[in-house]
Amino acid sequence: MFPSSITIEAEATVLQVAGVLKTFQGVTALDHVTLSVRAGEVHALVGGNGAGKSTLVKVLSGVHPPDAGELRLLGEPVRFAGPGDARRAGVATIHQETNLVPTMSVARNLLLGREPRGRLGLIDPAAVHARAEQVLAAYGLEVDVRRPLGALGEGARQIVALARAASADARLVIMDEPTTALDHAELATLFTAVTRLREQGRSVVYVTHRMEELYGICDRITVLRDGRVVHTGPLAGLDRLRLVSLMLGRPFQPVAAAPRAGEPDVPADAPVLEAKGLTRQHMLDGVSLEMRAGEVVGLGGLLGAGRSETARAIAGALPVDAGQVTVAGTPARKWSIRSAVRAGVGLVPENRKTEGIVPTLSVRDNIALAALPRLSRAGIVSDTRVDGIVATFMRRLGIKAVSPHQPAGELSGGNQQKVLLARWLATHPKVLLLDEPTRGVDVATKLAMQALLDELAVDGLAILLISSDVAELAGNCDSVVVLRDGAITEQLTGPEVTEDRLLAALAKD
């Protein structure tokens, strides 16, 4: 017996978003977004990093009020003062990290605030357990509902969250990246549950970056880019190449594959770095790549493909379940950030504000941070050597600051990125891993950074370049490794590295 269906006229519009605008400190996150979701529909919401998906989800779930525009549920205007208002109006949001209580039983999590009660108004435990088992069985989940929720796997917890939303008579269920940590069996169970929501006449807004999920479960799709809607319509008539082009903002014009005249030239020298079979559950699946001196290797893939995880594993920042990293022919026994730095591997992370720059420290101290062990003797750091290195890299990279002693947090985004790059160049690395190095910088800084990559490669540095911009990969890389769901799907080399071939690889099954 499934939970009761919501009585809504077929094809009725459950949610209407009309011209929603949202800004944060002068930066536009949503630019007059329009969206409609019908009854019994699974509507995909997709886009790259910074497209506005998370902000729109927060507006729909009552976390952020829109600055302009209107939300309508079943034709009636609504304005949420908070998430509680949204829930009471029939909008349930299931986040990637479920907001349930892991120490509480499965049954209590499922029916919290709606527990069956006896004659005296007290909660009836037997009735609670029986009702919980009935609801979860309708979604294909059979577990001991008396156990703590935290004892279940991630997939089971997602099903509990979804069933809770449905049993609370939610008209609209928003699922924000629900499958990131699920295995194949858990994914199949979740898909079955979503299908049942659809059959009950409920509407689902499904946020994901995974192509197979989009085409496996969704009816229509809305694509966001830079806070704007760039496409909305049926998913059935939208091929994957076109979808990738819409997400990335690059037109796709099919061309014949570039012919290969035999094997590409391979440098006679051995690889500077070899990563073999890097595996981490739910993140990486046997990733292997090689880098040689003076070579720029690109790492491509859509959001969530495992690009950053690969870089972090190579840099020792992400422990792996299996696999090995070899630098200059020497396999690493216990790989860590410290051993990676000592071996000559540096990582400029994607999020410079939370993982890179120390905003309260000066430009000088930020640059010298990684090189301090090399700049000290008997535990004493030479200020003269530090000042000399800092001055050299500030000049070489064109870092604009009042002085080396200015707090790094006061610099522009582009200059903060240069400070991070200077930090690792000061260690004289053999391998440099750059995760989205030109994101959020102005055009002039981007061109300067790309010119610097060429200069560093000529100097013999091996560079791994991660980028969502196919033009950046095509214009800077000698070869590109394409990832999807943590596994390598294609490797392009030499004349194969073109924008169209990269787009085709990103959209490939």
N, C-alpha and C positions, 0 to 999 in steps of 0.2 A: 504494500500500500504506500504510494508516494505521498509526500506532503501535498496539500491541496493546491490547485492551480490558482493563479491570480486571474480574476475575471476582467479582462480587458479586450475590447473589440479587436479582432484580427487586423493587422496592418496599422493600428492606431499608433500615433507618435507618442511615446512615453516620455522621452526627454528632448527638449529643444534648447539649444544654446544659440543665442542670437547676439552677434557682435560683441563678444566678451573681450574686454581689455584689462590687462593686469600689468602693472609696472612695479619695479623695486628700485628705489633710489635712482629714478630717472632712466633705468634700463627696462625696455619693453620685453616682457616675458611672453605675453599673449597679445596678439595684434588683431583685434576684432575677429575673434574665432567664431565660426558658425558650425554647428553640428546637430544632427537629429538622429535619434535612435528609436526604432520601431519595436512594437510588442513582439516577443518571441524571436528576437534577432540577437545574434552575437556580432557585435560591431567592433572591428579591430581599430586600435589607435596606435599608430607607429610613427617613427621619426628617429633621427640620430641624437647624439648628445646635444643638449641645449635646444632641442626642437620645441620644447614647451609641454611635453607630455605630463611630466610630474606636476607642473603648475596647474594644468587643466584638471588633473585628477584631484588636486587639493581644492580647487574652486568647486568642483562638483560634489565633493565630500564635506564641504563646509569649513575647511581649514582656512582658506583665504577668501574674503569677499571680493567680487570683481569690482574694478574701478569704474567700469562702464559696461553696458550690455545687460542682457536679461537671461535668466534660466526659467524654463517652464516644465512642470511635470504634469502630464496628462492635460495640457493646455492651460494650466493655472500658473501664474507667475509665482515664483518662490525666491526667498532670500534667506540664506542660512546664517544664523548668528554663530554657529559652531558645528562640529561634527555630530553632536547630539540632535540638533535640529534636522540635519540631513537624514540621520537614522530614523527619526520619528516620521519623516516625510516618505520613507520607503526607499532610501538610497543607502545601500550597504557597500562598504569598500573593504576589499581583502588585499592587504599589502603583501609584498614579497616576504617580509618578516611578519608572521601572523601576530596580531595584537591580542592574543588570548593569554591565559594564565597557566604556565607550564606545571606549577605545583598543584593546581586544582584538578579534580577528576575530569575525564572526558565528558561525562554526563553533565556536570555542573557548568563546564565551559559552553556546552551546546545550548543549555536551557537557562543560563544565568538571567535572573530577573523574570523568568517565565515558567518557573518550576511548578509542576502540579502540586496542589495542596489538599490536605485532609479537611475534615469537618471543622476543626478548631483554627483553621487558617495556617497550620504549620506545614512545612514542606514534607511531602510524602516520598521518602527515599526510594521505595520500591516502584512507585509510579514514575519517578524521575528516571530511574534506570530503564524501565520498560519503554518509556517514550523515547529515550535517547537511542536505544537499540533499534527501535522501529524507524526512526528518522535516518540513522546512518545506514541501515540495511537498504533503504530506498536509494542510496547513493553508492551501493556496492562496497560498503566498508563494514566489516564485521570484526569488532575489537571488544575487549573487556572494558566497558564504559566506566568501571569503577577505578581503573588505573589512572595515575596522573597523566595529563596530556603530554608532558615532557618526555614520557617513556615511549611515545610513538615516533615514527619516522616523520621526516618533513612532509612527505606526500600525504600521509594520514592526517597530519595537522591541518594541511590546506583543505582537505575534504571536510574536516570538522568545521573550519571557518566558513566554508561555502555553505554547508548544511545549516549552520547557525543563521546565516543571512537569509537563506531561503525559508527556513521554518519561522522566521520572524516576519514573514510576509513582505519581504523587500520586493518592490516593483522593479528596481534597477540594481544590478550587482556589478560593481566595478572591480576588476581583477587586475592588479598592477604587478606585472612580471611574476605570475604565480608559479612558474615551472623552473625557475633558475636552478634550484637545488634538487630537482626530482630525477629519479631514474626512470627507465622506460616503462616499467610496470606501474609505477606511481603516476606517470604521465597518462597512461591509458585509463586509469581509474578516474583521474581528474577530467579527462575528456568526456568520459561517460556521464559524470556528474553535470558538466556544462550542457551536454546534450539534453539531459533531463530538465534542466532549468528552462531551456528553449521550449521543450515540449509542454511545460507548464504555463507557457505564455509570458514568462519573465524576460526581461531584457538584460543583456550583458555587454558591458564595455570592456574589451579584452586588450590590455596593453602588453605587447611582447615585441621582441626583436627577432624571433625565430621564424624563419620562412615556413617550415613544415607545419608549425602550429597555425599560422595564418591561414594557409590553404587547406588545413585539415579540419578546422572547427569554425571559422568565421564566415559570415554571410556578406557583410559590406565592410568597407575600410575608409578611414580618414587618415591622410598623411599630413603631418606637421613638419615644417622646416622654418627655423628662425622665428618661431612664435606665430607663424601664419599657416592657414590651411592651404595646401597646394594641390590637394586632390581629395575627392570623396566620391564614392560610388560602389557598385557591386564588385566583389573580389573576383568573381568568376571570369570576367572579361579582361582582367588586368594581369598580363604576364609578368614573370619575375624580373626580367630585364628592365621593363618599364617601371616597375615598383622601385627597384634599386636606384634607377636614375632619378626618380622623384624624391627619394629620401636624401640622396647625395647632392642633388641640384646640378647634375651633369647630364647632358643629352647623350643618348646612346644611338650610334649609327653603325649597324652591323657591317663588318668588313671581313674579308677572308683572313683566316689565320696566317700569320707571317710564316713563310716557308723556312725550314731549318736546313741549312747547308751543312749537314753532318753535325757532330757534337760541338757545343760551344767551346771556345778556348778556355782551358782550365789553367790557372797559374801553377807553375811548377812547385812553388813553395807550399808547405803544409798549412792547413787552416790554423789561424790564430786561436779560434774558439770552435769547439764542437759540442753541441748539445744533442744527446742521444736518448730517445724514449722518455722524455719528461712527462710524467703522469701524476695527476692529482685528482682525486675523486671529485666529479661534478665540474671540474675546471679544465684539466688538460688530459689529452688522450694520446700518449706516445709521440709527442712533438720532437722532431729532430731537425737540426739545421747546422750549417757550417758558415763560418765567416773568415775571410782572408784579409791580410793587410792591404789597405787602400781600397777595400770593397765596401759599397753601401748596399746592405740587404734590407729590403722592405718587408714589413709585416702588415698584411692587409686582412680585412674581414669586417663584417658588420658589428654593431654594438653587441657585446656579450660573446664574441667569437673566441675569446681567450688570448687576445693580443697582449694586454697588460700583464696577464697572469704568466705568459711565456717570458716576458722581459723580467718580471720580478723573480721568477724561478731561476733564470740565468744569473741574476744579480744576487742570489742567495737570500732574497727577502721573502720568498714563498717556499716553504718546505715542500718537497715532493714525495710521493709514495714510491716512485720508481724513476730510474733514469740517472744520467750522469753528465756533468759538465767538465770538459777538458780545455784548459787554457795553455797555449804554447806547448802542446804535447804532454802536459802533466795532468792526469786525472785528479779531480778533487775528491778526497776521502770524506771529510766532513765539511760540506759546503754551507757557508753562511755569508752574511753581508761582510763581515770582517775578512774572511778568507777570500771573498770575491774582490774586494778592494785591494788586498795585498797581491792578488794575482794580476791585477790591472784591469778590472771590470768596473765601469761606472754607470750608474743609472740616473737619468734625468726623468723623474716621474711625471705622469700626466697632470696630477693636481699639485701644482707648485705651492699653493697656499697652505695646504694641510700636510703635505708629505715632503716638501722641499725647503722652501724659504723659511728661515726663522725671523719673523718680521721685526722683533724687538732688537735683534742683533744688528750691528752695523754691516754695511756692504763688505767692508774689510774682513770681518769675522766670518761672515757667511761664505766668502770665497775661500778663506783659509781652512775652513772646518774639516774637510776631508783630508787635507794635506798636512795637518798638524803633526802626525807621527813622523813624517818624513822631514819636517822642518825643525824637529827638536833634537837635541843632543843631551843625553843623561837627564831627560825629562824637562829640559829648559828650552823654551821656544825662542828662536832668534827673531826679534822684532824687525831687524834689518832685512832678513831674508823674506819674512812675511810681507813687509811693505814693498819690497822689490817685485815679488810675484804678483801681488794685488795690482800694483801700478801697471805691470806688463799686460795683464789680462783685461783690465779696465780700458786700456788703450787699444789693445788688439780687437776687442769685441765692441768697442764704442759704447761702453756703459755710461749713461748720463746720470750723474749724481752730483750733489753740491760738493761732496768730498767723500773719501773712502769711509768716513766715520758717520755718514748719514744712515739712519735706520733703514734697512732694506724694505720694510713694509711701506715706506713712503714713496717708493719708486713706482713707475708705471709697470703694467703687466709685462710688456716687452723687455724692459730693463731687468725685472726680476728673473725672467727666463734666462737672460744673458748672464746674470749673477750665478744661477744654478749651473749653467754650462761652464762658466769659468771655474767654479768649485771643482768640477771633475777634471777639467783640462789641467788644473794645477797639480793633479796627482800623476800626470804623465801616463794616462791609461793606454792599454793595448786595444781595448774594446770599449766603445761608448754606446749605450743603449738609450735612445731618445724616444720617449713616449709622447706623441702629439706635441712636438716642440714649438710649432708655430700657431697653435690654437690660442685665440684670444689676443693676438698681437696685430698691430696695424700692418698695412701693406708694405711700407718701407722696411719695417723690422723683419717681416717675413722674407722679403727678398734678400736682406742682409744675412739672415740666418741660413738661407739656402746657399748663398755664395760661400759662407763659412764652412758648410758641410763639404763643398767641393774642395776647399783649401785643406781641410783636415784629412780628407781621403787622399789627396795628393801627398800629404805628409806621411801617409802610411797607416793612419788610424783605421781600424775596422769599425764600421758604424751599422747599428741596427736601427732603422727608422720605422716607427709606428705612426701611421697617419690614416685618418678617415677620408682624406682628400686624394682621390685617385690621380688627379693631375700632379700633386706633389710626389706621389710614389712613382708615377711614370717619368717625371722630369728629373728625379734625383737618384734612382736606384739602378744598380746593375742587375739585380734579380729581386723577385718578390715572392714570398711565401704567403699563401692565402689560407686562412683558418676559418672553420665554422664549427661551433659547439666544441671547441677545444682540440680539434683535430685538423691536420693539414689536408686540404682538399685539392690543392693545385700549387705548382711551383713554376713560375715564369722566369725566363732568363733572356738576356740580350735583347734581340729585336722583338721578342714576344711581349716585352714590358711596354704595353701601350694602354691608353685609357680605355679603349673599347674592350681589349682582352681582359683587363682588370674588372670592368663592369660585368662582363660575361662570367668570369670566375666567381664573383661575389654572388651572382644570381643562380649559380649552378646547383643542381640537386645534389 
